[in-house]
Amino acid sequence: MNAATSIRTRLDYFDHVAPEPGSYRSRQCHWWDFPDLLTWPQVRVPVRVVRSLETYTVRRQLDKQDDLQQSDWIWVTTLSLTQFPVDRIVHLGHQRWDIENYGFNELANEWHSDHIFKHDPGAIECFLLVAFLAYNIFHVFLARNVKPCVRQGKTQIFWARLIAAKLYSEVAPAGMSP
């Protein structure tokens, strides 16, 4: 039995515990919080398991009908309830997936960081560090240096092209022939 199956079995045992109502974004949630579990012998401290059963609707493109969906999230942490209440753990857990879904997706599709040009371990590490650095600088620049009213209605691609045009104009001024 693997760790995920073990946790699921233990959570089934706790089904008699009434969930705490909550919400995340526009989702209605039922939250369970199980502190001080001793799960794996390799983990030498008690862990806390937070479960979030979330209900939400999705409007289908084909028939424009609302479809009721449900997702079941489980997070294991060593953070105590006094440090982080259940709603904060749910928020942090979803943020981790937002990084996966939006950050890495953008890095692969927009920044083309899914292809490594040299397969030396040092070169791969260097390439990924430079890609992450460029990604972070770009997003911090937009968030901190461009006022929201100026950003409004403009895509990230617009800003990337504007920055690239400015960089190229410094390298090859408009009066220079190609």
MARBA-3410 file (N, C-alpha, C, O; in Angstrom, 1 decimal):
178
0.9,-1.2,0.0,0.0,0.0,0.0,0.9,1.2,0.0,1.8,1.4,0.8 ~ 0.7,2.2,-1.0,1.5,3.4,-1.0,0.9,4.4,-0.1,-0.1,4.3,0.5 ~ 1.7,5.5,0.1,1.3,6.6,1.0,0.0,7.2,0.7,-0.8,7.4,1.7 ~ -0.3,7.4,-0.6,-1.6,8.1,-0.9,-2.8,7.1,-0.6,-3.8,7.6,0.0 ~ -2.6,5.9,-0.8,-3.7,4.9,-0.5,-3.8,4.8,1.0,-4.9,4.7,1.5
-2.7,4.9,1.8,-2.8,4.8,3.2,-3.5,6.0,3.8,-4.3,5.9,4.7 ~ -3.2,7.2,3.2,-3.9,8.4,3.7,-5.4,8.3,3.3,-6.3,8.7,4.2 ~ -5.7,7.9,2.1,-7.2,7.8,1.7,-7.9,6.8,2.7,-9.0,7.1,3.1 ~ -7.3,5.7,3.0,-7.9,4.7,3.9,-8.1,5.4,5.3,-9.2,5.2,5.9 ~ -7.1,6.1,5.8,-7.3,6.8,7.1,-8.4,7.8,7.0,-9.1,8.0,8.0
-8.5,8.5,5.9,-9.6,9.6,5.7,-10.9,8.9,5.7,-11.9,9.5,6.2 ~ -11.0,7.7,5.1,-12.3,7.0,5.1,-12.7,6.7,6.5,-13.9,6.7,6.9 ~ -11.7,6.4,7.3,-11.9,6.1,8.8,-12.5,7.3,9.4,-13.4,7.2,10.4 ~ -12.2,8.5,9.0,-12.6,9.7,9.7,-13.9,10.3,9.0,-14.3,11.4,9.3 ~ -14.5,9.5,8.2,-15.8,10.0,7.5,-16.9,10.4,8.5,-17.8,11.2,8.1
-16.8,9.8,9.7,-17.8,10.2,10.7,-17.6,11.6,11.2,-18.5,12.1,12.0 ~ -16.5,12.2,10.9,-16.2,13.6,11.4,-16.9,14.6,10.5,-16.8,14.5,9.3 ~ -17.7,15.5,11.1,-18.4,16.4,10.3,-17.4,17.5,9.7,-16.5,17.9,10.4 ~ -17.6,17.8,8.4,-16.7,18.7,7.8,-17.1,20.2,8.2,-18.2,20.5,8.7 ~ -16.1,21.0,8.1,-16.2,22.4,8.3,-16.6,23.1,7.0,-15.9,22.8,6.0
-17.7,23.9,6.9,-18.0,24.5,5.6,-17.0,25.6,5.3,-16.4,26.3,6.3 ~ -16.7,25.8,4.1,-15.8,26.9,3.7,-16.0,27.2,2.2,-16.8,26.7,1.5 ~ -15.1,28.1,1.7,-15.2,28.5,0.3,-13.8,28.8,-0.2,-13.0,29.4,0.6 ~ -13.6,28.5,-1.4,-12.3,28.9,-2.1,-12.7,29.4,-3.4,-13.4,28.7,-4.2 ~ -12.3,30.6,-3.7,-12.7,31.3,-5.0,-14.2,31.3,-5.0,-14.9,31.7,-4.0
-14.8,30.7,-6.0,-16.3,30.7,-6.1,-16.8,29.3,-5.7,-18.0,29.0,-6.0 ~ -16.0,28.5,-5.2,-16.3,27.1,-4.9,-16.8,26.9,-3.4,-16.3,27.5,-2.5 ~ -17.9,26.2,-3.3,-18.4,25.8,-2.0,-17.6,24.6,-1.5,-17.4,23.6,-2.3 ~ -17.1,24.6,-0.3,-16.2,23.5,0.2,-16.7,22.9,1.5,-17.4,23.5,2.3 ~ -16.2,21.7,1.6,-16.3,21.0,2.9,-14.9,20.7,3.3,-14.2,20.0,2.5
-14.4,21.1,4.5,-13.0,20.9,4.9,-12.9,20.0,6.1,-13.7,20.1,7.0 ~ -12.0,19.1,6.0,-11.6,18.3,7.1,-10.2,18.5,7.5,-9.4,18.8,6.6 ~ -9.9,18.6,8.8,-8.5,18.8,9.2,-8.2,17.7,10.2,-8.8,17.6,11.3 ~ -7.2,16.9,9.9,-6.7,15.8,10.7,-5.3,16.1,11.2,-4.4,15.7,10.5 ~ -5.1,16.6,12.4,-3.8,16.9,12.9,-3.1,15.7,13.5,-3.8,14.7,13.9
-1.8,15.8,13.7,-1.1,14.8,14.5,-1.2,13.4,14.1,-1.3,12.5,14.9 ~ -1.2,13.2,12.8,-1.2,11.8,12.2,0.2,11.3,12.1,1.1,12.0,11.7 ~ 0.4,10.1,12.5,1.7,9.4,12.3,1.5,8.4,11.2,1.0,7.4,11.3 ~ 2.0,8.9,10.0,1.7,8.1,8.8,2.8,7.2,8.3,2.6,6.0,8.2 ~ 4.0,7.8,8.0,5.0,7.0,7.5,6.1,6.9,8.5,6.4,7.8,9.3
6.8,5.7,8.6,7.9,5.6,9.5,9.1,6.5,9.2,9.9,6.9,10.0 ~ 9.2,6.9,7.9,10.3,7.8,7.4,10.1,9.2,7.9,11.0,10.0,8.0 ~ 8.8,9.6,8.1,8.5,11.0,8.6,8.5,10.9,10.1,7.7,10.2,10.7 ~ 9.5,11.6,10.7,9.7,11.5,12.2,8.9,12.5,13.0,9.0,12.5,14.2 ~ 8.0,13.2,12.3,7.2,14.2,13.1,5.7,13.9,12.7,5.5,13.4,11.6
4.8,14.2,13.5,3.4,14.1,13.1,3.0,15.0,12.0,3.6,16.1,11.9 ~ 2.2,14.6,11.1,1.7,15.4,10.0,0.3,15.7,10.1,-0.5,15.1,10.9 ~ -0.1,16.7,9.4,-1.5,17.2,9.4,-2.0,17.0,8.0,-1.4,17.3,7.0 ~ -3.2,16.4,7.9,-3.8,16.2,6.6,-5.1,17.1,6.5,-5.9,17.0,7.4 ~ -5.1,17.8,5.4,-6.3,18.7,5.2,-6.9,18.2,3.9,-6.3,18.1,2.9
-8.2,18.0,4.0,-9.0,17.6,2.9,-10.0,18.6,2.5,-10.7,19.2,3.4 ~ -10.2,18.9,1.2,-11.1,19.9,0.8,-12.0,19.3,-0.4,-11.5,19.0,-1.4 ~ -13.3,19.1,-0.1,-14.2,18.6,-1.1,-14.9,19.8,-1.7,-15.6,20.5,-0.9 ~ -14.7,20.1,-2.9,-15.1,21.4,-3.5,-16.1,21.2,-4.6,-16.0,20.3,-5.5 ~ -17.2,21.9,-4.6,-18.3,21.9,-5.6,-18.3,23.2,-6.3,-18.3,24.3,-5.7
-18.4,23.1,-7.7,-18.5,24.3,-8.5,-19.1,23.9,-9.8,-19.3,22.7,-10.1 ~ -19.5,24.9,-10.6,-20.1,24.7,-11.9,-19.2,25.1,-13.0,-18.4,26.1,-12.9 ~ -19.3,24.4,-14.1,-18.6,24.7,-15.3,-19.6,24.8,-16.5,-20.5,24.0,-16.6 ~ -19.5,25.9,-17.2,-20.4,26.1,-18.3,-19.8,25.5,-19.5,-18.7,25.9,-20.0 ~ -20.5,24.5,-20.1,-20.0,23.7,-21.3,-20.2,24.6,-22.5,-21.2,25.2,-22.8
-19.1,24.6,-23.4,-19.1,25.3,-24.6,-20.1,24.8,-25.6,-20.8,25.6,-26.2 ~ -20.3,23.5,-25.7,-21.1,23.0,-26.7,-22.6,23.3,-26.6,-23.2,23.8,-27.5 ~ -23.1,23.1,-25.4,-24.6,23.3,-25.2,-24.9,24.5,-24.2,-26.0,24.7,-23.9 ~ -23.9,25.2,-23.7,-24.0,26.3,-22.8,-24.7,26.0,-21.5,-25.3,26.8,-20.8 ~ -24.7,24.7,-21.1,-25.4,24.2,-19.9,-24.3,24.2,-18.8,-23.2,24.0,-19.0
-24.8,24.5,-17.6,-24.0,24.5,-16.4,-23.8,23.0,-16.0,-24.8,22.3,-15.9 ~ -22.6,22.6,-15.7,-22.4,21.2,-15.3,-21.8,21.3,-13.9,-20.7,21.9,-13.7 ~ -22.4,20.6,-13.0,-21.9,20.6,-11.6,-20.7,19.7,-11.5,-20.8,18.5,-11.9 ~ -19.6,20.2,-10.9,-18.4,19.4,-10.8,-18.0,19.3,-9.3,-18.4,20.2,-8.5 ~ -17.2,18.3,-9.0,-16.7,18.2,-7.7,-15.3,17.7,-7.7,-14.9,16.8,-8.5
-14.4,18.3,-6.9,-13.0,17.9,-6.8,-12.7,17.6,-5.4,-13.2,18.3,-4.4 ~ -11.8,16.7,-5.2,-11.4,16.3,-3.8,-9.9,16.5,-3.7,-9.1,15.8,-4.4 ~ -9.5,17.4,-2.9,-8.1,17.8,-2.7,-7.6,17.3,-1.3,-8.4,17.4,-0.3 ~ -6.4,16.8,-1.3,-5.8,16.4,0.0,-4.4,16.9,0.0,-3.6,16.7,-0.9 ~ -4.1,17.6,1.1,-2.7,18.1,1.3,-2.2,17.5,2.7,-2.9,17.4,3.6
-0.9,17.2,2.7,-0.2,16.8,3.9,0.8,17.8,4.2,1.6,18.2,3.3 ~ 0.9,18.3,5.4,1.8,19.3,5.9,2.2,19.1,7.3,1.7,18.3,8.0 ~ 3.3,19.8,7.6,3.8,19.8,9.0,3.4,21.1,9.7,3.8,21.3,10.9 ~ 2.7,22.0,9.0,2.3,23.3,9.6,1.2,23.0,10.6,0.2,22.3,10.3 ~ 1.3,23.7,11.7,0.3,23.5,12.8,-0.9,24.4,12.5,-0.9,25.3,11.7
-2.0,24.0,13.2,-3.3,24.8,13.0,-3.1,26.2,13.6,-3.7,27.1,13.0 ~ -2.2,26.4,14.6,-2.0,27.7,15.1,-1.2,28.6,14.1,-1.4,29.8,14.0 ~ -0.3,27.9,13.3,0.4,28.7,12.3,-0.5,29.0,11.1,-0.5,30.1,10.6 ~ -1.3,28.0,10.6,-2.1,28.2,9.4,-3.4,27.5,9.6,-3.5,26.3,9.8 ~ -4.5,28.3,9.6,-5.8,27.7,9.7,-6.1,26.9,8.4,-5.4,27.0,7.4
-7.2,26.2,8.4,-7.6,25.3,7.3,-7.7,26.1,6.0,-7.2,25.7,5.0 ~ -8.4,27.2,6.0,-8.6,28.0,4.8,-7.2,28.4,4.2,-7.1,28.5,3.0 ~ -6.2,28.7,5.0,-4.9,29.1,4.5,-4.2,27.9,3.8,-3.5,28.1,2.8 ~ -4.3,26.7,4.4,-3.7,25.5,3.9,-4.4,25.2,2.5,-3.6,24.9,1.5 ~ -5.7,25.4,2.4,-6.4,25.2,1.1,-5.8,26.2,0.1,-5.6,25.8,-1.1
-5.7,27.4,0.5,-5.2,28.5,-0.4,-3.8,28.2,-0.9,-3.5,28.3,-2.1 ~ -2.9,27.8,0.1,-1.5,27.4,-0.3,-1.5,26.2,-1.2,-0.7,26.2,-2.1 ~ -2.3,25.2,-0.9,-2.3,24.0,-1.8,-2.7,24.4,-3.2,-2.1,23.9,-4.2 ~ -3.7,25.2,-3.4,-4.2,25.6,-4.7,-3.1,26.5,-5.4,-2.9,26.4,-6.6 ~ -2.4,27.3,-4.6,-1.4,28.2,-5.2,-0.3,27.3,-5.8,0.3,27.7,-6.8
0.1,26.2,-5.1,1.1,25.3,-5.7,0.7,24.8,-7.1,1.5,24.7,-8.0 ~ -0.6,24.5,-7.2,-1.1,24.0,-8.5,-1.2,25.1,-9.5,-1.0,24.9,-10.7 ~ -1.4,26.4,-9.1,-1.4,27.5,-10.0,-0.1,27.7,-10.5,0.1,28.0,-11.7 ~ 1.0,27.5,-9.7,2.3,27.7,-10.2,2.6,26.6,-11.3,3.2,26.9,-12.3 ~ 2.1,25.4,-11.0,2.3,24.3,-12.0,1.6,24.6,-13.3,2.1,24.5,-14.4
0.3,25.0,-13.1,-0.6,25.1,-14.3,-0.3,26.4,-15.1,-0.3,26.4,-16.3 ~ 0.0,27.5,-14.4,0.2,28.8,-15.1,1.7,29.1,-15.4,2.1,29.4,-16.5 ~ 2.5,29.0,-14.3,3.9,29.3,-14.4,4.7,28.4,-15.4,5.3,28.9,-16.3 ~ 4.6,27.1,-15.1,5.4,26.2,-16.0,4.8,26.1,-17.4,5.5,25.9,-18.4 ~ 3.5,26.2,-17.5,2.8,26.2,-18.8,3.3,27.4,-19.6,3.6,27.3,-20.8
3.3,28.6,-18.9,3.8,29.8,-19.6,5.3,29.7,-20.0,5.7,30.1,-21.1 ~ 6.1,29.1,-19.1,7.5,28.9,-19.4,7.7,28.0,-20.6,8.5,28.3,-21.5 ~ 6.9,27.0,-20.7,7.0,26.1,-21.8,6.5,26.6,-23.1,7.1,26.5,-24.2 ~ 5.3,27.2,-23.1,4.6,27.7,-24.3,5.0,29.1,-24.8,5.1,29.3,-26.0 ~ 5.3,30.0,-23.9,5.6,31.4,-24.3,7.1,31.7,-24.2,7.6,32.5,-25.0
7.8,31.0,-23.3,9.2,31.3,-23.2,10.1,30.2,-23.8,11.3,30.3,-23.8 ~ 9.5,29.2,-24.3,10.1,28.1,-25.1,11.2,27.4,-24.2,12.3,27.1,-24.7 ~ 11.0,27.3,-22.9,12.0,26.7,-22.1,11.8,25.2,-21.9,12.4,24.6,-21.0 ~ 11.0,24.6,-22.8,10.8,23.2,-22.8,11.8,22.4,-23.6,11.8,21.2,-23.6 ~ 12.6,23.1,-24.3,13.7,22.5,-25.1,15.0,22.9,-24.7,15.3,24.1,-24.6
15.9,21.9,-24.3,17.2,22.2,-23.9,18.1,22.0,-25.1,18.1,20.9,-25.8 ~ 19.0,23.0,-25.4,19.8,22.9,-26.6,21.1,22.2,-26.4,21.8,21.8,-27.4 ~ 21.6,22.1,-25.2,22.8,21.4,-24.9,22.5,20.4,-23.7,21.9,20.9,-22.7 ~ 22.9,19.2,-23.8,22.5,18.2,-22.8,23.6,18.0,-21.7,23.6,16.9,-21.1 ~ 24.5,18.9,-21.5,25.4,18.9,-20.4,24.7,19.3,-19.1,24.0,20.3,-19.2
24.8,18.6,-18.0,24.1,19.0,-16.8,24.3,20.4,-16.4,23.3,21.1,-15.9 ~ 25.5,20.9,-16.5,25.8,22.3,-16.1,25.1,23.3,-17.1,24.5,24.3,-16.6 ~ 25.0,23.0,-18.4,24.3,23.8,-19.3,22.8,23.8,-19.1,22.2,24.9,-19.2 ~ 22.3,22.7,-18.8,20.8,22.6,-18.5,20.5,23.4,-17.3,19.5,24.2,-17.3 ~ 21.3,23.3,-16.2,21.0,24.1,-15.0,21.1,25.5,-15.3,20.3,26.3,-14.8
22.1,25.9,-16.0,22.3,27.4,-16.4,21.2,27.9,-17.2,20.6,29.0,-16.9 ~ 20.8,27.1,-18.2,19.6,27.5,-19.1,18.4,27.7,-18.3,17.7,28.7,-18.4 ~ 18.0,26.7,-17.4,16.8,26.8,-16.6,16.9,28.0,-15.6,15.9,28.7,-15.4 ~ 18.0,28.2,-15.0,18.2,29.3,-14.1,18.0,30.7,-14.8,17.3,31.6,-14.2 ~ 18.6,30.8,-15.9,18.4,32.1,-16.7,17.0,32.2,-17.2,16.4,33.3,-17.1
16.3,31.1,-17.6,14.9,31.2,-18.0,14.0,31.6,-16.8,13.2,32.5,-16.9 ~ 14.2,31.0,-15.6,13.5,31.4,-14.4,13.7,32.8,-14.0,12.8,33.5,-13.6 ~ 15.0,33.2,-14.1,15.3,34.6,-13.8,14.6,35.6,-14.7,14.1,36.6,-14.2 ~ 14.7,35.3,-16.0,14.0,36.2,-17.0,12.5,36.3,-16.7,11.9,37.3,-16.7 ~ 11.9,35.1,-16.5,10.5,35.0,-16.2,10.1,35.8,-15.0,9.2,36.6,-15.0
10.9,35.7,-13.9,10.6,36.4,-12.7,10.8,37.9,-12.8,10.0,38.7,-12.3 ~ 11.9,38.3,-13.4,12.1,39.7,-13.6,11.0,40.3,-14.5,10.5,41.4,-14.1 ~ 10.6,39.7,-15.5,9.5,40.2,-16.4,8.2,40.4,-15.6,7.6,41.4,-15.6 ~ 7.9,39.3,-14.8,6.6,39.4,-14.0,6.7,40.4,-12.9,5.7,41.1,-12.6 ~ 7.8,40.5,-12.2,8.0,41.5,-11.2,7.9,42.9,-11.8,7.3,43.8,-11.2
8.6,43.1,-12.9,8.5,44.4,-13.6,7.1,44.8,-13.9,6.7,45.9,-13.6 ~ 6.3,43.9,-14.5,4.9,44.2,-14.8,4.1,44.5,-13.5,3.4,45.5,-13.5 ~ 4.3,43.7,-12.5,3.5,43.9,-11.3,3.9,45.1,-10.5,3.0,45.8,-9.9 ~ 5.2,45.4,-10.5,5.7,46.5,-9.6,5.9,47.8,-10.3,5.9,48.9,-9.6 ~ 6.2,47.8,-11.5,6.7,49.1,-12.2,5.6,49.6,-13.2,5.7,50.8,-13.6
4.7,48.8,-13.6,3.6,49.3,-14.5,2.3,49.4,-13.8,1.8,48.4,-13.3 ~ 1.8,50.6,-13.7,0.6,50.9,-12.9,-0.6,50.0,-13.5,-0.7,49.8,-14.7 ~ -1.5,49.5,-12.6,-2.6,48.7,-13.1,-3.4,49.4,-14.2,-3.9,48.7,-15.1 ~ -3.6,50.7,-14.1,-4.5,51.3,-15.1,-3.8,51.3,-16.4,-4.4,51.3,-17.5 ~ -2.4,51.3,-16.5,-1.7,51.3,-17.7,-1.7,49.8,-18.3,-1.8,49.6,-19.5
-1.6,48.9,-17.4,-1.6,47.4,-17.7,-2.9,47.0,-18.3,-3.0,46.1,-19.1 ~ -4.0,47.6,-17.8,-5.3,47.1,-18.1,-5.6,47.1,-19.6,-5.3,48.0,-20.3 ~ -6.1,45.9,-20.1,-6.4,45.7,-21.5,-5.3,45.4,-22.4,-5.4,45.2,-23.6 ~ -4.1,45.2,-21.8,-2.9,44.8,-22.6,-2.4,43.5,-22.1,-2.3,43.2,-20.9 ~ -2.1,42.6,-23.1,-1.6,41.3,-22.7,-0.1,41.3,-22.3,0.6,42.3,-22.6
0.3,40.2,-21.7,1.7,40.0,-21.4,2.5,40.0,-22.7,3.7,40.5,-22.7 ~ 2.0,39.5,-23.8,2.7,39.4,-25.1,3.0,40.9,-25.5,4.0,41.2,-26.1 ~ 2.0,41.7,-25.4,2.1,43.1,-25.7,3.4,43.7,-25.0,4.2,44.4,-25.7 ~ 3.4,43.5,-23.7,4.6,44.1,-22.9,5.9,43.5,-23.3,6.9,44.1,-23.4 ~ 5.9,42.2,-23.6,7.1,41.5,-24.0,7.6,42.1,-25.3,8.8,42.3,-25.5
6.7,42.3,-26.3,7.1,42.8,-27.6,7.5,44.3,-27.5,8.4,44.7,-28.2 ~ 6.9,45.0,-26.6,7.3,46.4,-26.4,8.7,46.5,-25.8,9.5,47.3,-26.2 ~ 9.0,45.6,-24.8,10.4,45.6,-24.3,11.4,45.1,-25.3,12.4,45.7,-25.4 ~ 11.0,44.1,-26.1,11.9,43.6,-27.2,12.2,44.7,-28.2,13.3,44.9,-28.6 ~ 11.1,45.5,-28.6,11.3,46.6,-29.5,12.2,47.6,-29.0,13.0,48.2,-29.8
12.1,48.0,-27.7,13.0,49.0,-27.1,14.4,48.5,-27.1,15.3,49.2,-27.4 ~ 14.6,47.2,-26.8,16.0,46.6,-26.8,16.6,46.6,-28.2,17.7,47.0,-28.4 ~ 15.8,46.2,-29.2,16.3,46.2,-30.6,16.5,47.6,-31.1,17.5,47.8,-31.9 ~ 15.7,48.6,-30.7,16.0,50.0,-31.1,17.3,50.5,-30.6,17.9,51.4,-31.3 ~ 17.7,50.1,-29.5,19.0,50.5,-28.9,20.2,49.9,-29.7,21.2,50.5,-29.9
20.0,48.6,-30.2,21.0,47.9,-30.9,21.1,48.4,-32.3,22.2,48.6,-32.8 ~ 20.0,48.5,-33.0,19.9,49.0,-34.4,19.0,50.2,-34.5,17.8,50.0,-34.7 ~ 19.5,51.4,-34.3,18.7,52.6,-34.4,17.9,52.7,-35.7,18.4,52.1,-36.7 ~ 16.8,53.4,-35.7,15.9,53.4,-36.9,16.6,54.0,-38.1,16.3,53.5,-39.2 ~ 17.6,54.9,-38.0,18.2,55.5,-39.1,19.3,54.6,-39.8,19.8,54.9,-40.9
19.6,53.5,-39.1,20.6,52.6,-39.6,20.1,51.6,-40.7,18.9,51.2,-40.5 ~ 20.8,51.4,-41.7,20.3,50.4,-42.7,20.6,49.0,-42.2,21.5,48.8,-41.5 ~ 19.8,48.1,-42.7,20.0,46.7,-42.2,21.2,46.0,-42.7,21.5,44.8,-42.3
END
